[in-house]
Amino acid sequence: MAVANTMDFFKSQDIARRKTSILVLYYCLAVVMIILAVYAAAMMLFQGAMVKSGSEMALKTLWNPELFIWITGVTSAIVLIGSIFKISQLSSGGAVVAEMLGGLEIETNTRDLNQRKILNIVEEMAIASGLPVPRVFLLDDEDGINAFAAGFSPSDAVIGVTRGCINQLNRDELQGVIAHEFSHILNGDMKLNIRLMGVLNGILVIGLIGFWIFRSTSRSRSKKGNALPIILFGVVVWAIGYIGVFFGKLIKSAVSRQREYLADASAVQFTRNPGGIAGALKKIGGFAGGSRLATEHAEEASHFFFSNGLAGSFINLMATHPPIEDRISRLDPFFEMERAGQLGVSEIAPPQLSEERVAGVSSFAVNPDRVIASVGVPTSSHVKYAAGLISKMPSEVVEAVHEPHSAGAVIYALLLDKKVELRQQQLKYLSGNVDADVSDHILRLIPVVDEIGNVSKLPLVDMAIPALKKMTNSQYSDFRTHVDALVAADKEIDLFEYTLQRIIMCHLESAYGRIKPQVIRYQDIKSVLPVCGKLLSCLAYWGADDEETAKRAFDSGAGRLGDNRGTLVLSHLDQCGMPMLDEALSQAADSAPMVKKRVLDACVACIAADGTVTHEESELIRAIADSMGCPIPPFLPGKLN
C-alpha cells in the first residue's frame, strides 16, 4: 500500500518553512510581473493618447523613469497592504478563519449527540498526539461533506466540520477525517495556508482596483468628456489582477496537493484504519452534495479543506486537491476491483491491538532516539490509550472541564497540596479570591480529583483548554494569579506544577495576546549552544541528588549535541531556577525545526541519563517539547519509548 509513509515531524516542519520562503519568492515575482504589466499598459495608453492628439512626443520612447517609479511604488504598496491586511485580519488564529466561513463554535458542554461525538474524537486525537485540545467549529449551513484545520500554531488551532460531515459519516470515517486534519496541524501546513490566503488577497486587490477605475470612470464619463483611455486602463489593470490570481491559484495548487497525500498517509498511520478515511472519501464521491461549499469564501479558503470545496475545474492543474479516486486508490488496494464490480464492499479491518496497561507503572526505560522519532507521529496505540484514559475519568470531572465556569475549578483542585495544613491555606486563599460558585465547585470536586491517578491529570488540563479560552481578559488575569498563588503556597515547585504552568503559558497566553509570534532566530546548533547550556543545567539538577549525578546527566545531554570541545559547562546550582529554565525554553522555541530536534534530543538524554524516567519526568519531557512546538505523544510503558 502507498500509505506506509513514515512521517518525520522535524523534516515536515522544515519543508513547510522552506515552502513559505518559496512562497515569498513567488509573491515577489508576481508583484514584479504585475508592476511591469501595469507600466506597459500605462505606456501603451499614454502613447495611444499622444498619437490621437498628434503630439510629436508620441512613440519616441517606451521608457519613462518617473512613471515607472510612481507605478512601482503605488502597485507595490497596494499589493503589500492587501496581503498584510488579510494576514492581520487572520492573526488571531484559526477561529477567525472558522467564523469567516460561517462556523459557530461547538460548546464544550453540548448535549447534541453528533456534536458530542465530534468533540470526543477531537479530544482523543489531541491527547494521543500531545497537542492541546483545539476548539471545534460547526459549519451548520454546509450540506457538503468537508472539514478543515486552521491556525498559526497548535495553540490557536481550530477544527471545522460541516453539517454534512457529521450527518453523513460514521465514527470511523469521522476519525479518519479528523486524523487527516490533525496531520495538517502537526505538519505545519496551517501557517502556510494562511499566508497563501494573504498572498492571493494582495494580488486580488489589484484586480478590484482596476474594476473600480473602470466602473467609476464609466459612470462619470458624460461629466468628464472622453475618458476612454482611463476606462481602458481600468479594464487592463482589472485583467492583470486576475491573471495574477490565476497564477496564484497555480501556486496554491502546487503547494497543497502533495500535502493532502501526506495528510492521508499520516491519518492512516494515526488510526491504523485505512477504511475510515477511504470510506469518507467514497461517501464524498457518491454523495449528491459531494464536498462542495456554499460560503462566498470557498474560493479563497479552498486549500484549507479536507476535500475540494469547489465545483470541478476544467483544468485539473488548478485543483487544490488530488482527484478523489487517486486518494482512495492509495488508501484502498481493493478500490479498483470495487469500482469494476468485483467487490461489493471494500473491507480493510484494522488490526486488533492489545490494551496498554499504564496504571501503576512508576518508571520505565526511555530510548532518546525513539522519543525523538515519535514527535508529531502518534499511532493507533496512542489513540486507543487516549480513548481508554478518557473513558476511565470520573464523569463529574469530565463534565466540569467542559463547562467554562467550572474548568478553572478543576485546575485549582488539581493544584491543592496533599498536606492538610497547606491545603487549608490554599482553600482559604481561594475562598477569599474566587467567586462563590467556583469555590463550591472546588469543594465538590476535591474528593473526586484526589482519586484521579497521575496519568490522568495533565490530559484533564489539556481537555480544559477550550473551555478556559472562554474567559475574558480580566478573568484570565485572575486565573493566572490564582494558579501562581497555589503553586507558590509551599514555596517550592514540583514537576507536575511546573508542567501545568508551562501548558498554560504555551496554550493560553497566546489566546490572550500575551505571547509574540514566533520568529526563527537560530538556524544552526552552534548559535543555540549557550541556551542549551542553561537548559541542560536546570534539567540536570532537577533529577539529581548530588553534584556528581547532575554532572553525569548534563554530560549525557551535552554529548548528544556533539560538544566535543567542552563548550557547554554545567551552571552553578544557585543559578538554575525556574526563571532561567523558562528563559532558555523560550529561546529554544525560536530555533529552526532541525535545531529543535537536536535540542530536544539532548534534553531527553539528560533527563533519562539514569536509564529510566518516572511518569512525572516523562510529562516534563513532553512539556519541554510542547514549549518548542514539538508535540510528543503519551509515553506507553511496556513499549520501548
C-alpha positions in Angstrom: 0.0 0.0 0.0 1.1 3.5 -0.7 0.1 4.8 2.6 3.0 3.3 4.6 5.0 6.5 4.7 6.8 7.3 7.9 6.4 11.0 8.8 9.4 12.9 10.1 7.9 15.8 12.1 11.0 17.9 12.0 11.6 17.3 8.3 7.9 18.2 7.6 8.2 21.4 9.6 11.4 22.3 7.8 9.8 21.6 4.4 6.8 23.8 5.3 9.2 26.6 6.4 11.1 26.3 3.1 7.9 26.3 1.2 7.0 29.6 3.0 10.2 31.0 1.7 9.5 29.8 -1.8 6.0 31.4 -1.5 7.6 34.7 -0.6 9.8 34.4 -3.7 6.8 33.6 -5.9 5.0 36.5 -4.3 7.8 38.9 -5.2 8.0 37.6 -8.7 4.2 38.0 -9.1 4.5 41.6 -7.8 7.3 42.4 -10.3 5.3 40.9 -13.2 2.2 42.9 -12.2 4.3 46.2 -11.9 5.7 45.6 -15.4 2.3 44.8 -16.8 0.7 47.9 -15.3 3.6 50.0 -16.6 3.3 48.5 -20.0 -0.5 49.2 -20.0 0.0 52.8 -18.9 2.6 53.4 -21.5 0.5 51.9 -24.3 -2.5 54.0 -23.3 -0.3 57.1 -22.9 1.3 56.6 -26.4 -2.1 55.9 -27.9 -3.5 59.2 -26.4 -0.4 61.0 -27.8 -0.9 59.6 -31.3 -4.6 60.5 -31.2 -3.7 64.1 -30.2 -1.0 64.4 -32.9 1.8 65.1 -30.4 5.3 64.8 -31.6 6.3 63.1 -28.4 4.3 60.0 -29.3 6.2 56.7 -29.7 9.6 58.4 -29.2 10.3 56.4 -26.1 8.9 53.4 -24.2 10.8 54.3 -21.0 9.6 56.8 -18.6 11.6 56.5 -15.3 9.3 58.9 -13.4 6.2 57.0 -14.4 7.8 53.6 -13.7 8.9 54.7 -10.2 5.4 56.0 -9.5 3.7 52.8 -10.7 6.2 50.6 -8.8 5.6 52.5 -5.6 1.8 52.5 -5.8 1.4 49.0 -7.1 3.8 47.5 -4.5 2.1 49.4 -1.7 -1.4 48.2 -2.8 -0.3 44.5 -3.1 1.6 44.6 0.2 -1.1 46.4 2.1 -3.7 44.0 0.7 -1.7 41.0 1.9 -0.8 42.4 5.3 -4.4 43.4 5.9 -5.6 39.9 5.2 -2.9 38.2 7.3 -3.5 40.7 10.1 -7.3 40.0 9.8 -6.5 36.4 10.4 -3.8 37.0 13.1 -6.0 36.0 16.0 -5.8 32.4 14.8 -7.9 29.7 13.4 -11.1 30.9 15.0 -11.2 33.9 12.6 -11.0 31.6 9.6 -13.8 29.4 11.0 -16.0 32.4 11.7 -15.3 33.8 8.2 -16.5 30.6 6.7 -19.7 30.7 8.7 -18.7 28.4 11.6 -20.1 28.6 15.1 -18.1 27.1 17.9 -19.5 23.9 19.3 -19.9 24.4 23.1 -17.7 22.0 25.0 -20.7 21.1 27.2 -23.1 20.4 24.3 -25.7 17.7 24.7 -26.2 17.2 21.0 -25.1 13.6 20.3 -23.5 14.3 16.9 -21.6 17.3 18.2 -20.5 15.4 21.3 -19.2 12.6 19.1 -17.0 15.1 17.2 -15.7 16.6 20.4 -14.9 13.2 21.8 -12.9 12.3 18.7 -11.0 15.6 18.7 -10.1 15.1 22.4 -8.9 11.6 21.8 -6.8 12.7 18.9 -5.3 15.7 20.8 -4.3 13.6 23.8 -2.9 10.9 21.6 -0.8 13.4 19.6 0.4 15.5 22.6 -1.4 18.6 21.3 -3.7 21.0 23.2 -7.4 20.2 22.5 -8.4 22.6 19.7 -11.7 24.4 19.6 -14.2 22.8 17.2 -16.5 24.8 14.9 -19.6 23.6 13.0 -20.4 25.0 9.6 -24.1 24.4 10.1 -25.3 25.7 6.7 -22.9 23.5 4.7 -24.5 20.2 3.5 -21.4 19.0 1.7 -19.0 16.6 3.5 -15.9 18.5 4.4 -13.6 19.6 7.3 -10.6 21.8 7.8 -7.9 22.8 10.3 -6.8 26.4 10.6 -4.4 28.4 12.8 -0.9 29.7 13.1 0.2 27.2 15.7 -1.3 24.3 17.7 -2.2 26.8 20.5 -4.6 28.7 18.3 -5.6 25.8 16.0 -9.3 25.0 15.4 -11.0 22.1 13.7 -14.0 22.9 11.5 -16.6 20.4 10.2 -19.6 20.8 8.0 -23.1 19.7 9.0 -22.9 17.2 6.1 -19.7 15.8 7.6 -21.3 14.9 11.0 -24.6 13.8 9.5 -23.2 11.5 6.7 -20.1 9.9 8.2 -19.9 7.2 10.9 -17.4 7.3 13.7 -14.6 5.5 11.9 -14.9 7.8 8.9 -15.1 10.9 11.1 -12.0 9.7 13.0 -10.2 9.3 9.6 -11.2 12.9 8.6 -10.2 14.4 11.9 -6.9 12.5 11.9 -6.2 14.0 8.4 -6.8 17.5 9.8 -4.6 16.8 12.8 -1.8 15.9 10.4 -2.1 19.4 8.9 -1.7 20.8 12.4 1.4 18.6 13.1 3.0 19.2 9.7 2.9 23.0 9.9 0.5 23.3 6.9 -1.8 25.8 8.7 0.5 28.8 8.8 1.4 28.2 5.2 -2.3 28.1 4.2 -3.0 31.4 5.9 0.0 33.0 4.2 -1.3 31.7 0.9 -4.6 33.4 1.5 -2.8 36.6 2.3 -0.7 36.5 -0.9 -3.7 35.9 -3.1 -5.6 38.7 -1.4 -2.8 41.2 -2.1 -2.8 40.3 -5.8 -6.6 40.3 -6.0 -6.7 43.9 -4.7 -5.1 45.0 -8.0 -7.9 43.5 -10.0 -10.5 45.0 -7.7 -8.9 48.5 -8.1 -8.9 48.1 -11.9 -12.6 47.2 -11.8 -13.3 50.2 -9.5 -11.5 52.5 -12.0 -13.5 51.0 -14.9 -16.8 51.3 -13.2 -16.4 54.8 -11.6 -15.0 56.3 -14.8 -17.7 54.7 -16.9 -20.4 56.3 -14.7 -18.8 59.7 -14.8 -17.8 59.7 -18.4 -20.5 62.1 -19.5 -19.3 64.7 -17.0 -15.6 64.4 -17.8 -15.7 64.1 -21.5 -13.7 61.5 -23.3 -12.4 59.2 -20.5 -11.9 56.2 -22.8 -8.1 55.9 -22.0 -8.8 55.8 -18.3 -11.6 53.2 -18.8 -9.3 51.1 -20.9 -6.6 51.4 -18.3 -9.1 50.2 -15.6 -10.1 47.2 -17.8 -6.4 46.3 -18.4 -5.5 46.6 -14.7 -8.6 44.5 -13.9 -7.4 41.8 -16.3 -3.8 42.0 -15.0 -5.0 41.5 -11.4 -7.0 38.4 -12.3 -4.1 37.0 -14.4 -2.1 37.3 -11.2 -4.8 35.5 -9.3 -4.7 32.7 -11.9 -1.0 32.1 -11.3 -1.6 32.5 -7.6 -4.1 29.6 -7.8 -1.4 27.5 -9.6 0.9 28.2 -6.7 -1.8 27.3 -4.2 -2.4 24.1 -6.1 1.3 23.1 -6.3 1.7 23.7 -2.5 -1.5 22.0 -1.4 -1.9 18.8 -3.4 1.1 16.8 -2.2 0.4 17.9 1.4 -3.0 16.2 1.0 -1.4 12.9 0.1 0.9 13.2 3.1 -2.0 14.0 5.4 -3.9 10.9 4.1 -0.9 8.7 4.8 -0.4 10.3 8.3 -4.1 9.7 9.1 -3.8 6.0 8.4 -0.6 5.9 10.5 -2.6 7.6 13.2 -5.7 5.4 13.2 -4.3 2.2 11.6 -7.6 2.1 9.8 -7.4 2.9 6.0 -11.0 2.0 5.7 -12.1 5.0 7.8 -10.6 7.8 5.7 -11.2 5.9 2.5 -14.8 5.4 3.4 -15.2 9.1 4.0 -13.8 9.9 0.5 -16.1 7.3 -1.1 -19.1 8.9 0.5 -18.0 12.2 -0.8 -17.7 10.7 -4.3 -21.2 9.2 -4.1 -22.9 11.9 -2.2 -25.1 14.3 -4.2 -23.6 17.3 -2.5 -20.1 15.9 -2.6 -17.7 18.2 -0.6 -18.9 21.4 -2.2 -19.2 24.6 -0.1 -21.8 27.3 -0.3 -19.9 30.0 1.5 -18.8 33.0 -0.5 -15.3 32.5 0.8 -15.0 29.0 -0.6 -12.6 30.0 -3.3 -10.0 31.8 -1.1 -10.2 29.1 1.6 -10.3 26.1 -0.7 -6.8 24.9 0.2 -7.8 24.6 3.9 -10.3 21.8 3.4 -10.3 18.0 3.6 -11.7 17.7 0.1 -12.2 20.0 -2.9 -14.9 22.5 -1.8 -15.4 24.0 -5.3 -17.1 22.8 -8.5 -14.9 20.7 -10.7 -12.4 22.7 -12.7 -11.9 22.2 -16.4 -8.2 22.5 -15.8 -7.2 19.8 -13.3 -3.9 21.7 -12.7 -5.9 24.4 -10.9 -7.4 22.0 -8.3 -6.1 22.3 -4.7 -6.8 18.6 -4.0 -5.8 15.4 -5.9 -8.7 13.6 -7.6 -10.7 11.6 -5.0 -10.2 8.4 -7.0 -6.4 8.7 -6.7 -6.6 9.3 -3.0 -8.9 6.3 -2.4 -6.7 4.1 -4.6 -3.7 4.9 -2.4 -5.6 4.0 0.7 -7.7 1.0 -0.5 -5.9 -1.7 -2.6 -9.3 -3.2 -3.5 -10.8 0.0 -4.8 -10.2 -0.6 -8.5 -11.9 -4.1 -8.1 -14.8 -2.5 -6.3 -15.3 0.1 -9.0 -15.3 -2.7 -11.6 -18.0 -4.5 -9.6 -15.7 -7.3 -8.5 -16.2 -6.5 -4.8 -19.4 -5.3 -3.1 -17.6 -3.5 -0.2 -14.0 -2.7 0.4 -13.1 -4.2 3.7 -9.8 -3.4 5.4 -10.1 -4.4 9.0 -7.9 -2.5 11.4 -5.6 -4.7 13.4 -6.6 -5.7 16.9 -4.4 -4.0 19.5 -3.8 -5.2 23.0 -4.7 -2.7 25.7 -1.9 -0.7 27.1 -1.5 -1.1 30.8 -0.1 2.1 32.2 -1.7 2.5 35.6 0.6 1.7 38.4 3.8 1.9 36.4 6.1 4.3 38.4 9.1 4.4 36.0 10.2 2.9 32.7 13.1 2.8 30.2 13.4 5.5 27.6 15.3 5.5 24.3 16.0 9.1 23.3 16.2 8.2 19.6 12.7 6.5 19.8 11.3 9.5 21.7 12.5 12.0 19.0 11.2 9.7 16.2 7.8 9.8 17.9 7.5 13.6 17.9 4.4 14.5 15.9 3.9 10.9 14.9 1.1 9.4 17.0 0.0 5.9 16.3 -3.2 3.9 16.8 -1.8 2.7 20.1 -1.8 6.3 21.3 -5.4 6.8 20.1 -6.6 3.7 21.9 -4.7 4.7 25.0 -6.3 8.2 24.9 -9.8 6.8 24.4 -9.3 4.4 27.3 -7.9 7.1 29.5 -10.9 9.4 28.9 -13.4 6.6 29.4 -12.0 5.9 32.9 -12.1 9.5 34.1 -14.8 10.3 36.6 -17.8 11.8 34.8 -18.1 14.6 37.3 -14.6 15.9 36.4 -15.1 15.4 32.6 -18.3 17.4 32.7 -16.6 20.1 34.8 -13.6 20.6 32.4 -16.2 21.1 29.6 -18.0 23.8 31.4 -16.4 27.3 31.0 -17.4 28.3 34.6 -16.0 25.1 36.2 -12.9 24.3 34.1 -10.9 26.7 36.3 -12.1 24.9 39.4 -10.7 21.6 38.1 -7.3 23.2 37.7 -7.4 24.7 41.2 -8.4 21.3 42.6 -5.5 19.6 40.8 -3.1 22.1 42.4 -4.2 21.5 46.0 -1.4 20.1 48.2 -1.7 16.7 49.8 -0.6 18.1 53.2 -3.7 19.1 55.2 -2.2 22.3 56.6 -1.0 23.6 53.2 -4.3 22.6 51.6 -6.3 24.6 54.2 -4.1 27.6 53.4 -4.8 27.2 49.7 -8.5 26.8 50.2 -8.6 29.9 52.5 -6.9 31.9 49.7 -9.4 30.6 47.1 -12.5 31.3 49.2 -11.3 34.9 49.6 -10.4 35.5 46.0 -12.7 33.5 43.7 -16.5 33.6 43.1 -18.7 31.7 45.5 -19.9 29.3 42.8 -16.3 28.5 41.8 -15.4 27.9 45.4 -18.4 25.5 45.7 -17.3 23.7 42.5 -13.8 23.2 44.0 -15.2 21.7 47.3 -17.4 19.3 45.3 -14.6 18.3 43.1 -11.9 17.7 45.7 -12.9 14.1 46.7 -13.1 13.1 43.0 -9.9 14.8 41.9 -8.0 13.3 44.9 -8.8 9.8 43.4 -7.5 10.6 39.9 -4.3 8.9 39.0 -1.2 10.9 37.9 -1.6 9.7 34.3 -5.0 11.5 34.0 -4.1 14.9 35.5 -2.3 16.6 32.5 -4.8 15.1 30.0 -7.5 16.8 32.0 -5.6 20.1 31.8 -5.5 19.7 28.0 -9.2 18.9 27.9 -9.9 22.1 29.8 -8.1 24.4 27.4 -11.1 25.1 25.1 -13.3 26.0 28.0 -10.6 28.1 29.6 -10.3 30.1 26.4 -13.8 31.4 27.0 -12.6 33.6 29.8 -12.4 37.3 29.4 -9.0 39.0 29.7 -9.7 40.1 33.3 -10.9 36.6 34.2 -7.8 35.1 32.7 -5.5 37.5 34.6 -7.3 36.5 37.9 -6.9 32.8 36.9 -3.2 33.1 36.3 -2.8 34.9 39.6 -4.6 32.2 41.5 -2.7 29.4 39.7 0.6 31.1 40.6 -0.5 31.6 44.2 -1.5 27.9 44.6 1.8 26.7 43.2 3.8 29.1 45.4 1.9 28.1 48.6 4.6 25.5 49.7 7.5 27.8 48.5 8.7 25.1 46.1 7.6 23.8 42.7 7.3 20.1 41.8 7.4 18.6 38.3 3.6 18.5 37.9 3.2 22.1 39.0 5.9 23.3 36.6 4.5 21.2 33.7 1.0 22.6 34.3 2.3 26.1 34.3 4.1 25.5 31.0 1.0 24.2 29.4 -0.9 27.3 30.5 1.8 29.6 29.3 2.1 27.8 25.9 -1.6 27.4 25.1 -3.5 30.1 26.9 -1.1 33.1 26.9 -1.3 33.3 23.1 -5.1 33.3 23.2 -5.0 36.5 25.3 -2.3 38.2 23.2 0.5 37.8 25.7 3.0 35.9 23.6 4.6 37.5 20.5 4.5 35.5 17.2 7.5 33.1 16.9 10.5 34.3 14.9 13.2 31.9 13.8 16.4 33.3 15.3 18.7 30.2 15.5 19.5 28.5 12.2 22.2 26.1 13.4 23.1 24.3 16.6 26.2 26.3 17.3 24.2 29.5 17.7 21.9 27.9 20.3 24.6 26.2 22.4 24.6 28.9 25.2 20.8 28.4 25.5 21.4 24.6 25.7 23.9 25.0 28.5 21.3 26.8 30.6 18.5 24.4 29.7 20.6 21.2 30.4 21.9 22.6 33.7 18.4 23.2 35.0 17.2 19.7 34.0 20.4 18.0 35.3 20.0 19.4 38.8 16.2 18.8 38.8 16.6 15.0 38.8 19.8 14.7 40.7 20.6 14.2 44.4 24.1 15.5 44.2 26.6 17.4 42.1 28.2 14.3 40.6 24.9 12.9 39.4 23.9 16.2 37.9 27.2 16.4 36.1 26.7 12.9 34.5 23.2 13.9 33.4 24.5 17.2 32.0 27.3 15.4 30.1 24.8 12.9 28.7 22.8 15.7 27.2 25.8 17.7 26.0 27.2 14.6 24.3 24.1 14.4 22.1 24.9 17.9 20.8 28.4 16.8 19.7 30.0 19.1 22.2 33.5 17.6 21.9 35.3 20.8 22.8 33.7 21.2 26.2 31.9 24.4 25.2 28.9 23.5 27.4 29.6 23.9 31.1 27.3 22.9 33.9 26.0 26.1 35.6 26.1 26.6 39.4 23.1 25.3 41.2 22.2 28.7 42.6 21.7 30.0 39.0 19.4 27.1 37.9 15.9 28.3 38.9 12.6 28.5 37.1 13.3 31.9 35.5 16.4 30.5 33.9 14.6 27.4 32.6 11.7 29.4 31.3 14.0 31.8 29.5 16.0 29.0 28.0 12.9 27.2 26.7 11.5 30.5 25.2 14.8 31.0 23.3 15.0 27.3 22.2 11.5 27.8 20.7 12.9 30.3 18.3 15.1 27.7 16.6 14.7 26.2 13.2 13.0 22.8 13.2 16.2 20.7 12.7 17.9 22.7 15.5 14.9 22.0 17.8 15.4 18.3 17.1 18.9 18.4 18.4 18.0 20.4 21.5 15.1 18.2 22.4 17.2 15.1 21.9 19.8 16.5 24.4 17.0 17.3 26.9 15.6 13.7 26.7 19.1 12.2 27.1 19.8 14.5 30.1 16.5 13.6 31.9 16.9 9.9 31.1 20.6 9.7 32.0 20.0 7.2 34.8 18.3 4.7 32.4 14.7 5.3 33.4 12.2 8.1 33.8 9.3 8.5 36.2 5.8 9.4 35.0 6.4 13.0 36.2 9.7 13.2 34.3 8.0 11.9 31.1 5.4 14.6 31.4 8.2 17.1 31.9 9.8 15.9 28.7 6.5 16.4 26.9 6.0 19.8 28.3 9.5 20.9 27.2 8.8 19.6 23.7 5.4 21.3 23.7 7.1 24.6 24.6 9.2 24.3 21.5 6.2 23.3 19.3 7.2 19.7 19.1 4.3 17.6 20.4 5.3 14.1 21.8 2.5 11.5 22.1 2.0 10.0 25.6 4.7 7.5 26.8 3.3 4.0 26.7 5.1 1.9 29.4 5.5 -1.6 28.1 6.9 -0.3 24.9 10.4 0.9 24.3 9.8 4.6 24.2 
